[in-house]
Amino acid sequence: MAYELCTAGGQGFVRRADQEQGAVHETAWTLVAVARRTFEMILGGQAV
């Protein structure tokens, strides 16, 4: 599984790619600060 923080124009989202299943999932677009915090929580194992 791979996670990406994607940002543009002050907005952002987190993308999760599952290579085994060939599936890609994305969060909703939000403020970059919120997307970055979500991404940090995922990387830190704190996301629910």
Residue pairs with C-beta under 8 A, 6 or more apart in sequence:
1 16
1 17
1 18
1 19
2 16
2 17
2 19
3 14
3 15
3 16
3 17
3 39
3 42
3 43
4 14
4 15
4 17
5 12
5 14
5 35
5 36
5 39
6 12
6 13
6 14
6 15
6 26
6 35
7 32
7 35
7 36
10 31
10 32
11 29
11 30
11 31
11 32
11 35
12 29
12 30
12 31
12 32
12 34
12 35
12 36
13 26
13 27
13 28
13 29
13 30
13 35
14 26
14 27
14 35
14 38
14 39
14 42
15 24
15 25
15 26
15 27
16 24
16 25
16 26
17 23
17 24
18 24
18 25
27 35
27 38
38 47
41 47
